[in-house]
Amino acid sequence: MGRALRADAERSVRAILEAAEQVFAQDAGASLEQVAEAAGLTRITVHRRFANRQALLEALAVSAKQQLVDAIEEARPDAAPALVALHRVTANVLRVKNTWRFTLSHATAHTPAAAALWEENNTHTVELLNRAQREGLLAPDADLEWTRQVYYALLSEAINRPGVQQDPAAQDPDALATLVIDTLLHRGATRLSRNGSTERGSHPSTAAADEARLRPSHLAPGQPHGLA
C-alpha cells in the first residue's frame, strides 16, 4: 500500500513539473492554479506537493539539472573514444534541454542542491573535454574552461536556431549534436590557449579522420555539412 502511494505521489510530482515547464514557458508569471489545471490535478493536490510558487521553481531547477547529469552518465562517455562519447553526451543533453527549455534557459531558483548538480555537470563536461584534448581533438594548450563555455553556448544556439521548433526534422538530437561538435572542433572555431594566443581548426593529423567520423552517412567526402 505504501509503495503504491509513493508511486502515485511521484506521478503527481512528475505531472506537475512537466505542466509547470509548459505553462511557465507561455507565461513566466503563471500561478499554481494554472499549473494545476494544465496538469489535470486539483489545486489542493499541487499545494500539497509544493507549498508555493517558489518551491515549485526550486523543484523544477533541481529536476532539470538532475536530468542533465543523468543524460551525461547514461551516454557512458568512458566506454567510447572521446569523439564518440562527445557525440553521445551532446545528443542526450540536447534532448533534455529541448524538453526543459524554460527551466534551463531562465533564471529559475538556484538552491544549494541545484548548484551542486550544476557543478557536477560542469565536472563531467570538463573531464570529457580533457579526454578530447588527450586524444588530439583539441589543441594541447587549449583553455578547457573557455572551451566548456563555448560548448554550452553552442548547445543553446542549436536548440534555438530559427525554425527549429517549427520543423520536427530540425529538432533531431543526433543531427544537432553533429552540428555542435562539428562547429566546436572544425568550423574555424578560434581556441584561446592558456598563454592568450589563438588557434584555428584541428590538428592536421586528426582533422581528416574526425571529419570522416562526424560526417552523416549520406554525405560523400568533401560534401559540406554542419554550418556550411
N, C-alpha and C positions, 0 to 999 in steps of 0.2 A: 504493500500500500504506500509506504513512504517513498519507495523508488518511483512509483507511478506519479506521485505528487511532485517529486523533484523534476521528473521528465516534463510534466505539464508546465511547471514554472519555467524551465529552460526554454520550452517552445514559446511561452508568452514573452519572455525577455527577448528572444530572437526576433519574434514578430514585431515587437515594439521598436527594437533597434533598426530593423530594416525599414519599417514605416517612417521612423524619425529621419533617416537618411533621405528618403524621397520627399517628405514633407518640408524639411528644412532646406533642401535644395531648391524648392519652389518659393519658400518664404522663410528666411532665416529667423524671423521673429514669431513663428507659429507657436501656438500654445500646446500644452499637453493634451487638451481636449481634441485638438485637430489630429494629433498623432494617434490618439486612441481610436478615433473614427477611421483613420486610414488603416490601422492595424486590425480593425474588426473586433475591437475589445471595448469594454466599458471604461469610463473614466476612472472608476474606482480601482479596476484591475491595474491600470497604468500607475496610478498613485500608490498602489500597494508595492509595486516594484521600484518606483522612483519617486521619492518624496517631492521633488520639484524639478523644474526645467534644467537647472544647473546639474543636478545629479544625473539626469539623462544625458546631457552633453558630456559629462565626465565618463560615463559608461561607454558612450559612442567612441570617444578618443581611445580609451583602453582597448575596446574590442577591435577597432580598425588596426591599431598598431600591433596588437597580438596577431592578427591575421597576416600582417606583413612579415612578421618574424616566422610564423608558421609556413608562409609561402616560400621563404628562403630555405628553410630546413627541409620542406617537402621536395625541393628540387635536388636534394642530395648533392650539393656542389662538390663535396670531397670525393665523390665517386666517378668523376669525369675530368678530362683535361679542362683547363681554365676557360677556354673559348666556349666549349660545350656547356660547362657549368654556368658561365655568364649568360648564355642564351636562355637556359632553363630558368634561372633565377629571375631574369628580366621578364620573361613571359608570365611567370607566376605572379610577380609583383604587379605587373600591368593589369592582370585580372582583378586583383584586389583593389588597386587604385581606381579602376573603372567602376567597380561596384560601390565603392565608398568615396565618390568624388567630392561630395560636400565636406565630409568629416576630415578627409586628408588634405584638402586644399584650403580650408578655412581655419581661423584661429579658435578651434574648439578648446575646451578646458584642458589645461596642462597640469595634470595631477602628478605626484611623485611616481605613481605606477605607470602612467603614460610616458613620462620622461625616461624611466628605466627601460621600458620596451623600445623607445626610440633609440636609446644608446645601444641597446643590444642589436638593433637593426643596423646601426652605423658600424658596429664592430664586425658583424657578418660581412658587410659590404667591403670594408677596408681589407679584411682577410682575403676576400676573393680578388680584390684588386692587387693585393700583394702577390698572390699566386700568378695573376696575369702578368705582373711585372717579371717575376722569376722565370716564367715560360716564354718571355720575349715579346708579349703582346703590347707591353708598354715600355717606354724608354727606361733604362736603368736608373736614371736620376729624375724621373717624373715625380712631381709633387702629388702624392696619392690623396691628400686631403682636398686639394684643388680638383683632382680627377673625380673624386667622390661627389663634390658639389656639381660639377658639370654633368655627371651621370644622372644625378637626381633631377637636374633641370631638364635633361633630355627626356626622362620618364614623364615628367609633367607635360612637356610640349607634345609628346607623342599622343597622349590621350586627349589633348585639347586642340589638335590640328583642325583647321576649318573643314567642316563637312564630315568629320569622323562620326559624330553622333547620328547623322542622317544616313550614313552608308554602313550597313552591317559588315560588309566585306572589309571596310577600312578599320574596323574595330578588332580584327583578328590579332590576338596577343602575340602569336608567333611571328607574324609579318611585322608587327610594330617592334617586337624585340630585335629582329634583324635590322630594322631601320635604326634603332637606338645604338646598337653595337657597331653597326657599320659607320655611323656618324662619329661615335666616340673613338674608334680605332683608325679609321681610314679617311674620312671625308675632310681632310685638311684641318682637323681639329688641332688647334695650337695647344701644345702642352707646356706648362710652366715648370721648369726644372727647379731644383732646390737652390741653385745658385742665381736664380732670377732670369736666366736666359729662356728663350722659347724655341721649340722644335715643332716640326710639322711631319705628319704621316707616320707610318710604321717603319720598323727596321726593314731594309731591303731583303734580308734573309727570310723574313716571316710574312711580309705583306702579301706575296702571291699565294702562299698556302692558306693564309687566313681568308683571303678574298674568295678562294675556291670553296672553303668550308662554309662561309657565310652566305654565298650566293644561293638563292632559291633554285631548286632543281630544274625549273622550267626555263631558266636563263642560260644562255650559252656564255662561255668565257668571253670577257670583254664587253658583254651587253650590260648597260647601266642598270643599277638598282638602287634602292635606298633613296637618297636625296637627289639623285641625278635627274 
